[in-house]
Amino acid sequence: MSKIKLDIYAGMLGAGKTTLIRQMMHSSYQNEKVVIIENEAGKLNLDASELSGASFSVQKLTSGCVCCTIRGSLVAALLDIAATQHPDRIILEPSGVADLLALEQACLECSDVQICRCVYIVRTASVLKLLKVVGDFFYDQIRWAGQIYLNFSEKVTDAVFTDTCQKLYEIHPDVTLINVPLNRIDSSVFPEMTPEMCSTSMTPVRKVSELTIRSADQKLIFPSKQKTLLTWDYTFSHFFSQDNILHLQTLLGDPKLHCDFWRIKGYLTISDTEVMKLDQVFGEWHTELRLKTTENNLNTLIFIGAKINVSRLSELLAGL
């Protein structure tokens, strides 16, 4: 029996993994039976609703990263999907702190699937900042990536784009950088790997550090040098006006909070029929007004960062 194709779309927090997968769903996967495994490091999974569709089923893995704390769950999920759903293809979107090397090794433990694509996605405007803020872990991901998709490259200046590409080539001279507008992305942009190509690409690289997430009731321990992130979520019980949301964004940027946020995302209720999607990536906010659905009617924000002062943050949010 032939193996099920597995496509991996990895990348740091806020890189635009879900956005790219949505484009591939529309341009390349319409004639296939596809199952999407959506992984979030925290307790809530907000991205799964973005990928729901009549032709696709979404399986959620939460409360950990697929390449470490729930690695066994990933392998079990792959085996179960292969045995019960018999898809043509499985798409894996790991959490924004997944280690690419460990992730591929975990997938290779499942004999029923064959890795066909492994794309590492970066938000072009954030690369240079991430190299400074995240450090060794992000360097490792670039060293391991065979191909890197430069997401939202049209939003940066020519100088930033050139400096970013030069830095990526400096870290990984043999990497393939892909700069294609999102609306022109299809399967031809990311050619499938043959089994021979996949095995050839599995040459280990020197790993410098690990990145791990913990919440108030969970701490992950790694034997090597590590950087720890915190995750925390807060659910509101009231509606927001757009002015309230602007005020909230200002308050969350106040250094007196003593927080170091890497990502804030969620949906806040505007009315009986509308929600506002909020997404902050390393200080840069993106908002989008949407119709309320069962999936996004959460009125919840998720915070991920190197430092989260829960007591101060709780007091601030409760007072809104």
Sine and cosine of phi, psi and omega as CSV:
sin_phi,cos_phi,sin_psi,cos_psi,sin_omega,cos_omega
0.00,0.00,0.71,-0.70,-0.03,-1.00
-0.94,0.34,0.49,-0.87,-0.02,-1.00
-0.98,0.21,0.43,-0.90,0.03,-1.00
-0.99,0.15,0.71,-0.71,0.01,-1.00
-0.94,0.34,0.65,-0.76,0.00,-1.00
-0.80,-0.59,0.85,-0.53,0.06,-1.00
-0.94,-0.35,0.77,-0.64,-0.01,-1.00
-0.93,-0.37,0.79,-0.62,0.07,-1.00
-0.86,-0.52,0.98,-0.19,-0.10,-1.00
-0.93,-0.36,0.22,-0.98,0.02,-1.00
0.31,-0.95,0.30,-0.95,-0.02,-1.00
-0.93,0.37,0.17,-0.99,0.04,-1.00
-0.79,0.61,0.79,-0.62,0.08,-1.00
0.98,0.22,0.24,0.97,-0.04,-1.00
-0.95,0.30,-0.39,0.92,-0.03,-1.00
0.98,-0.20,0.52,0.85,-0.02,-1.00
-0.89,0.46,-0.75,0.66,-0.02,-1.00
-0.88,0.47,-0.63,0.77,0.02,-1.00
-0.88,0.48,-0.69,0.72,0.00,-1.00
-0.92,0.38,-0.67,0.74,0.01,-1.00
-0.88,0.47,-0.66,0.75,0.04,-1.00
-0.85,0.53,-0.66,0.75,0.03,-1.00
-0.91,0.42,-0.68,0.73,0.02,-1.00
-0.91,0.42,-0.56,0.83,0.05,-1.00
-0.87,0.50,-0.67,0.75,-0.04,-1.00
-0.98,0.20,-0.54,0.84,-0.11,-0.99
-0.99,-0.11,-0.39,0.92,-0.22,-0.98
-0.72,-0.70,-0.35,0.94,-0.13,-0.99
-0.93,-0.36,0.14,0.99,-0.13,-0.99
-0.88,0.47,-0.51,0.86,-0.06,-1.00
-0.99,-0.13,0.26,0.97,-0.02,-1.00
-0.87,-0.50,0.45,-0.89,0.16,-0.99
-1.00,0.05,0.91,-0.42,-0.15,-0.99
-0.84,-0.54,0.67,-0.74,0.16,-0.99
-0.89,-0.45,0.75,-0.67,-0.02,-1.00
-0.95,-0.31,0.81,-0.59,0.12,-0.99
-0.99,-0.16,0.90,-0.44,-0.06,-1.00
-0.94,-0.34,0.87,-0.49,-0.07,-1.00
-0.92,-0.39,0.76,-0.65,0.13,-0.99
-0.84,-0.54,0.57,-0.82,-0.02,-1.00
-0.98,0.22,-0.40,0.92,-0.02,-1.00
-1.00,-0.06,-0.24,-0.97,-0.06,-1.00
-0.99,0.13,-0.36,0.93,-0.03,-1.00
-0.94,-0.35,0.51,-0.86,0.03,-1.00
-0.85,-0.53,0.97,-0.24,-0.05,-1.00
-1.00,-0.02,-0.35,0.94,-0.09,-1.00
-0.99,0.14,-0.35,0.94,-0.07,-1.00
-0.86,0.51,-0.60,0.80,-0.01,-1.00
-0.90,0.43,-0.43,0.90,0.00,-1.00
-0.94,0.34,-0.36,0.93,-0.12,-0.99
-0.95,-0.32,0.05,1.00,-0.03,-1.00
-0.94,0.33,0.60,-0.80,0.02,-1.00
-0.19,-0.98,0.32,-0.95,-0.08,-1.00
-0.89,0.45,-0.50,0.87,-0.07,-1.00
-0.99,-0.11,-0.03,1.00,-0.09,-1.00
-0.75,-0.66,0.62,-0.78,0.13,-0.99
-0.93,-0.36,0.56,-0.83,-0.06,-1.00
-0.88,-0.47,0.79,-0.61,0.07,-1.00
-0.93,-0.37,0.79,-0.61,-0.09,-1.00
-0.99,-0.15,0.70,-0.72,0.16,-0.99
-0.83,-0.56,0.88,-0.47,-0.06,-1.00
-0.80,-0.59,0.01,-1.00,0.05,-1.00
0.90,0.43,0.56,0.83,0.07,-1.00
0.30,-0.95,0.07,-1.00,0.00,-1.00
-0.97,-0.23,0.69,-0.73,-0.12,-0.99
-0.88,0.47,-0.35,0.94,-0.06,-1.00
-1.00,-0.07,0.00,1.00,0.00,-1.00
-0.69,-0.73,-1.00,0.04,-0.17,-0.99
-0.92,0.40,-0.49,0.87,0.01,-1.00
-0.89,-0.46,0.53,0.85,0.03,-1.00
-0.84,0.54,-0.69,0.72,0.02,-1.00
-0.89,0.46,-0.58,0.82,0.04,-1.00
-0.91,0.41,-0.59,0.81,0.03,-1.00
-0.90,0.43,-0.76,0.65,0.00,-1.00
-0.87,0.49,-0.67,0.74,0.02,-1.00
-0.90,0.45,-0.63,0.78,0.01,-1.00
-0.91,0.42,-0.67,0.74,0.02,-1.00
-0.88,0.47,-0.71,0.71,0.00,-1.00
-0.91,0.42,-0.66,0.75,-0.02,-1.00
-0.92,0.39,-0.68,0.74,0.01,-1.00
-0.89,0.46,-0.68,0.73,0.01,-1.00
-0.88,0.47,-0.63,0.77,-0.09,-1.00
-0.99,0.16,-0.52,0.86,-0.14,-0.99
-0.95,-0.32,-0.48,0.88,-0.07,-1.00
-0.95,-0.31,-0.37,0.93,0.07,-1.00
0.76,0.65,0.81,0.58,-0.01,-1.00
-0.98,0.22,0.26,-0.97,0.15,-0.99
-0.97,0.25,-0.52,0.85,-0.10,-1.00
-0.47,-0.88,0.56,-0.83,0.14,-0.99
-0.91,-0.42,0.73,-0.68,0.07,-1.00
-0.95,-0.32,0.76,-0.64,0.00,-1.00
-0.91,-0.42,0.86,-0.51,0.15,-0.99
-0.93,-0.38,0.99,-0.17,-0.02,-1.00
-0.97,0.24,0.18,-0.98,0.04,-1.00
-0.91,0.42,0.27,-0.96,-0.04,-1.00
-0.95,0.32,0.01,1.00,0.05,-1.00
-0.88,-0.48,0.27,0.96,0.00,-1.00
-0.95,0.32,0.65,-0.76,0.06,-1.00
-1.00,0.05,0.84,-0.54,-0.15,-0.99
-0.89,0.46,-0.67,0.74,0.00,-1.00
-0.90,0.43,-0.75,0.66,0.00,-1.00
-0.89,0.45,-0.56,0.83,0.00,-1.00
-0.91,0.42,-0.74,0.68,0.01,-1.00
-0.90,0.43,-0.63,0.78,0.01,-1.00
-0.90,0.43,-0.61,0.79,0.05,-1.00
-0.90,0.44,-0.67,0.75,-0.01,-1.00
-0.92,0.40,-0.54,0.84,0.01,-1.00
-0.93,0.36,-0.27,0.96,0.05,-1.00
-0.95,0.30,-0.28,0.96,0.00,-1.00
-0.99,-0.10,0.93,-0.36,-0.09,-1.00
-0.96,0.26,-0.15,0.99,-0.06,-1.00
-1.00,0.01,-0.12,0.99,-0.04,-1.00
-0.84,-0.55,0.38,-0.92,0.06,-1.00
-0.77,-0.64,0.86,-0.51,0.03,-1.00
-0.91,0.42,0.86,-0.51,0.00,-1.00
-0.96,-0.29,-0.54,0.84,0.05,-1.00
-0.66,-0.75,0.61,-0.79,0.15,-0.99
-0.63,-0.78,0.98,-0.17,-0.09,-1.00
-0.94,-0.33,0.79,-0.61,0.10,-1.00
-0.98,-0.19,0.81,-0.58,-0.13,-0.99
-0.95,-0.31,0.71,-0.71,0.08,-1.00
-0.80,-0.60,0.56,-0.83,0.19,-0.98
-0.99,0.13,0.93,-0.37,-0.18,-0.98
-0.79,0.62,-0.66,0.75,-0.06,-1.00
-0.93,0.37,-0.30,0.95,-0.12,-0.99
-0.98,-0.22,-0.15,0.99,-0.16,-0.99
-0.85,0.53,-0.79,0.61,-0.07,-1.00
-0.90,0.44,-0.59,0.81,0.03,-1.00
-0.93,0.37,-0.66,0.75,0.00,-1.00
-0.89,0.45,-0.60,0.80,0.02,-1.00
-0.88,0.48,-0.53,0.85,0.03,-1.00
-0.99,0.13,-0.71,0.71,-0.12,-0.99
-0.98,0.22,-0.75,0.66,-0.05,-1.00
-0.99,0.13,-0.62,0.78,0.09,-1.00
0.97,0.23,-0.76,-0.65,-0.20,-0.98
-0.85,0.53,-0.63,0.78,-0.03,-1.00
-0.86,0.50,-0.71,0.70,-0.01,-1.00
-0.93,0.38,-0.62,0.78,0.09,-1.00
-0.84,0.54,-0.69,0.73,-0.01,-1.00
-0.87,0.49,-0.66,0.75,-0.03,-1.00
-0.90,0.43,-0.62,0.78,0.02,-1.00
-0.93,0.38,-0.64,0.77,0.01,-1.00
-0.89,0.45,-0.54,0.84,-0.08,-1.00
-1.00,0.05,-0.44,0.90,-0.12,-0.99
-0.92,0.39,0.74,-0.67,0.10,-0.99
-0.99,0.17,-0.61,0.80,0.05,-1.00
-0.64,-0.77,0.64,-0.77,-0.03,-1.00
-0.84,-0.54,0.80,-0.59,0.06,-1.00
-1.00,-0.06,0.83,-0.56,-0.03,-1.00
-1.00,0.04,1.00,-0.02,-0.09,-1.00
-0.98,0.22,0.57,-0.82,0.05,-1.00
0.83,0.56,0.55,0.84,-0.03,-1.00
-0.91,0.41,-0.40,0.92,-0.01,-1.00
-0.94,0.35,-0.20,0.98,-0.05,-1.00
-1.00,-0.04,-0.01,1.00,-0.01,-1.00
-0.92,-0.38,0.32,-0.95,0.03,-1.00
-0.96,0.28,0.29,-0.96,0.04,-1.00
-0.87,0.50,-0.60,0.80,-0.02,-1.00
-0.91,0.41,-0.71,0.71,0.02,-1.00
-0.90,0.43,-0.66,0.75,0.01,-1.00
-0.88,0.48,-0.71,0.70,0.00,-1.00
-0.90,0.44,-0.72,0.70,0.00,-1.00
-0.89,0.46,-0.62,0.78,0.00,-1.00
-0.91,0.42,-0.73,0.69,0.01,-1.00
-0.90,0.45,-0.67,0.75,0.01,-1.00
-0.88,0.48,-0.65,0.76,-0.01,-1.00
-0.93,0.37,-0.65,0.76,0.02,-1.00
-0.90,0.44,-0.67,0.75,0.04,-1.00
-0.93,0.37,-0.53,0.85,0.05,-1.00
-0.90,0.43,-0.64,0.77,0.00,-1.00
-0.97,0.25,-0.64,0.77,-0.07,-1.00
-0.65,-0.76,1.00,0.04,-0.09,-1.00
-0.86,0.51,-0.43,0.90,-0.07,-1.00
-0.99,-0.13,0.07,1.00,-0.05,-1.00
-0.94,0.34,0.50,-0.86,0.11,-0.99
-0.99,-0.14,0.88,-0.47,0.04,-1.00
-0.99,-0.11,0.76,-0.65,-0.05,-1.00
-0.91,-0.41,0.88,-0.48,-0.01,-1.00
-0.82,-0.57,1.00,0.08,0.00,-1.00
-0.79,-0.62,0.74,-0.68,0.04,-1.00
-0.81,0.59,0.61,-0.79,-0.10,-1.00
-0.82,0.57,-0.64,0.77,-0.06,-1.00
-0.96,0.28,-0.06,1.00,0.06,-1.00
-0.94,-0.34,0.13,0.99,-0.01,-1.00
-0.97,0.25,0.76,-0.65,0.18,-0.98
-0.51,-0.86,-0.13,-0.99,-0.11,-0.99
-0.89,0.45,-0.41,0.91,-0.01,-1.00
-0.94,0.35,-0.39,0.92,-0.01,-1.00
-0.96,0.30,-0.52,0.85,0.00,-1.00
-0.85,-0.52,0.99,0.13,-0.03,-1.00
-0.86,0.52,0.57,-0.82,0.02,-1.00
-0.95,0.32,0.58,-0.82,0.07,-1.00
-1.00,0.06,0.59,-0.81,0.16,-0.99
-0.99,0.14,0.30,-0.95,0.06,-1.00
-0.82,0.57,-0.58,0.81,0.00,-1.00
-0.92,0.40,-0.67,0.74,0.01,-1.00
-0.90,0.43,-0.62,0.78,-0.01,-1.00
-0.91,0.41,-0.71,0.70,-0.02,-1.00
-0.92,0.38,-0.55,0.83,0.03,-1.00
-0.92,0.39,-0.56,0.83,-0.05,-1.00
-0.98,0.21,-0.07,1.00,-0.08,-1.00
-1.00,0.04,0.50,0.87,0.06,-1.00
-0.97,0.23,0.86,-0.51,-0.07,-1.00
-0.89,0.46,0.53,-0.85,0.12,-0.99
-0.91,-0.41,0.29,-0.96,0.01,-1.00
-0.93,0.36,0.84,-0.54,0.01,-1.00
-0.99,-0.13,0.76,-0.66,-0.08,-1.00
-0.99,-0.16,-0.66,0.75,-0.11,-0.99
-0.47,-0.88,0.17,-0.99,0.09,-1.00
-0.86,-0.51,0.44,-0.90,0.10,-1.00
-0.87,-0.50,0.80,-0.61,-0.06,-1.00
-0.76,-0.65,0.43,-0.90,0.01,-1.00
-0.90,-0.44,0.61,-0.79,0.12,-0.99
-0.65,-0.76,0.43,-0.90,0.11,-0.99
-0.90,-0.44,-0.16,-0.99,-0.06,-1.00
-0.89,0.45,-0.44,0.90,-0.06,-1.00
-0.91,-0.41,0.28,0.96,-0.05,-1.00
-0.50,-0.87,0.73,-0.68,0.10,-0.99
-0.70,-0.71,0.74,-0.68,-0.04,-1.00
-0.97,-0.25,0.72,-0.69,-0.05,-1.00
-0.91,-0.41,0.77,-0.64,0.06,-1.00
-0.87,-0.50,0.54,-0.84,-0.03,-1.00
-0.95,0.30,-0.41,0.91,-0.06,-1.00
-1.00,-0.07,0.06,-1.00,0.07,-1.00
-0.83,0.56,0.67,-0.74,-0.10,-0.99
-0.62,-0.79,0.34,-0.94,0.16,-0.99
-0.86,-0.51,0.71,-0.70,-0.08,-1.00
-0.96,-0.29,0.72,-0.69,0.11,-0.99
-0.93,-0.38,0.46,-0.89,0.07,-1.00
-0.95,-0.31,0.51,-0.86,0.12,-0.99
-0.73,-0.68,0.64,-0.77,-0.06,-1.00
-0.42,-0.91,0.56,-0.83,0.01,-1.00
-0.76,-0.66,0.41,-0.91,-0.03,-1.00
-0.65,-0.76,0.75,-0.66,0.00,-1.00
-0.94,-0.34,0.75,-0.66,-0.01,-1.00
-1.00,-0.09,0.36,-0.93,-0.02,-1.00
-0.90,-0.43,0.15,0.99,-0.07,-1.00
-0.74,-0.67,0.25,-0.97,0.07,-1.00
-0.98,0.19,0.39,-0.92,0.04,-1.00
-0.89,-0.46,0.62,-0.78,0.24,-0.97
-1.00,-0.01,0.26,-0.97,0.01,-1.00
-0.91,0.41,-0.53,0.85,0.08,-1.00
-0.91,0.42,-0.62,0.78,0.05,-1.00
-0.86,0.50,-0.65,0.76,-0.03,-1.00
-0.93,0.37,-0.65,0.76,0.06,-1.00
-0.88,0.47,-0.65,0.76,0.04,-1.00
-0.90,0.43,-0.66,0.75,0.03,-1.00
-0.88,0.48,-0.68,0.74,0.01,-1.00
-0.88,0.48,-0.64,0.77,0.02,-1.00
-0.90,0.43,-0.70,0.71,-0.01,-1.00
-0.89,0.46,-0.63,0.78,-0.03,-1.00
-0.94,0.33,-0.27,0.96,0.06,-1.00
-1.00,-0.05,0.02,1.00,-0.03,-1.00
-0.96,0.29,0.85,-0.53,0.01,-1.00
-0.88,0.47,-0.31,0.95,0.02,-1.00
-0.93,0.37,-0.24,0.97,0.08,-1.00
-0.94,0.35,-0.37,0.93,-0.04,-1.00
0.85,0.53,0.70,0.71,0.05,-1.00
-0.86,-0.51,0.52,-0.85,0.09,-1.00
-0.85,-0.52,1.00,0.06,-0.06,-1.00
-0.99,0.12,0.74,-0.67,0.15,-0.99
-0.99,-0.13,-0.53,0.85,-0.03,-1.00
-0.44,-0.90,0.69,-0.72,0.18,-0.98
-0.75,-0.66,0.77,-0.63,0.01,-1.00
-0.50,-0.87,0.39,-0.92,0.03,-1.00
0.31,-0.95,-0.11,-0.99,0.02,-1.00
-0.81,-0.59,0.77,-0.63,0.06,-1.00
-0.91,-0.41,0.67,-0.74,-0.08,-1.00
-0.98,0.21,0.81,-0.59,0.02,-1.00
-0.99,-0.12,-0.66,0.75,-0.03,-1.00
-0.39,-0.92,-0.14,-0.99,0.03,-1.00
-0.92,0.40,-0.29,0.96,-0.08,-1.00
-0.84,-0.54,-0.14,0.99,-0.10,-0.99
-0.74,-0.67,0.51,-0.86,0.14,-0.99
-0.76,-0.65,0.36,-0.93,0.11,-0.99
-0.94,-0.34,0.84,-0.54,0.11,-0.99
-0.99,0.10,0.80,-0.60,0.03,-1.00
-0.91,-0.42,0.66,-0.75,0.03,-1.00
-0.53,-0.85,0.90,-0.43,0.05,-1.00
-0.90,-0.43,0.81,-0.59,0.01,-1.00
-0.85,-0.53,0.95,-0.30,0.01,-1.00
0.76,0.65,0.75,0.66,0.11,-0.99
1.00,-0.02,-0.20,0.98,-0.02,-1.00
-0.99,-0.16,0.87,-0.49,-0.07,-1.00
-1.00,-0.05,0.60,-0.80,0.13,-0.99
-0.73,-0.69,0.75,-0.66,0.01,-1.00
-0.78,-0.63,0.48,-0.88,0.00,-1.00
-0.47,-0.88,0.82,-0.57,0.03,-1.00
-0.99,0.17,0.75,-0.66,-0.04,-1.00
-0.69,-0.72,0.35,-0.94,0.13,-0.99
-0.95,0.31,0.60,-0.80,-0.01,-1.00
-0.96,0.29,0.69,-0.72,0.08,-1.00
-0.76,-0.65,0.11,-0.99,0.05,-1.00
-0.88,0.48,-0.59,0.81,-0.08,-1.00
-0.96,0.27,-0.58,0.82,-0.10,-1.00
-0.97,-0.24,0.12,0.99,0.02,-1.00
-0.99,0.14,0.92,0.40,-0.14,-0.99
-0.93,-0.37,-0.55,0.83,-0.05,-1.00
0.80,0.61,0.70,0.72,-0.12,-0.99
-0.73,-0.69,0.60,-0.80,0.15,-0.99
-0.91,-0.42,0.63,-0.77,0.09,-1.00
-0.93,-0.36,0.74,-0.67,-0.03,-1.00
-0.92,-0.40,0.75,-0.66,0.07,-1.00
-0.76,-0.65,0.76,-0.65,-0.02,-1.00
-0.12,-0.99,0.15,-0.99,0.00,-1.00
-0.97,0.24,-0.39,0.92,0.02,-1.00
-0.53,-0.85,0.82,-0.57,0.05,-1.00
-0.76,-0.65,0.91,-0.41,0.04,-1.00
-1.00,0.07,1.00,-0.04,-0.14,-0.99
-0.88,0.47,-0.66,0.75,-0.06,-1.00
-0.91,0.42,-0.73,0.68,0.02,-1.00
-0.91,0.42,-0.67,0.74,-0.04,-1.00
-0.92,0.39,-0.68,0.74,0.03,-1.00
-0.87,0.49,-0.69,0.73,-0.01,-1.00
-0.89,0.45,-0.67,0.74,0.00,-1.00
-0.90,0.45,-0.74,0.67,-0.07,-1.00
-0.94,0.35,-0.59,0.81,0.02,-1.00
-0.92,0.39,-0.41,0.91,-0.03,-1.00
-1.00,0.04,-0.03,1.00,-0.02,-1.00
-0.96,0.27,0.00,0.00,0.00,0.00
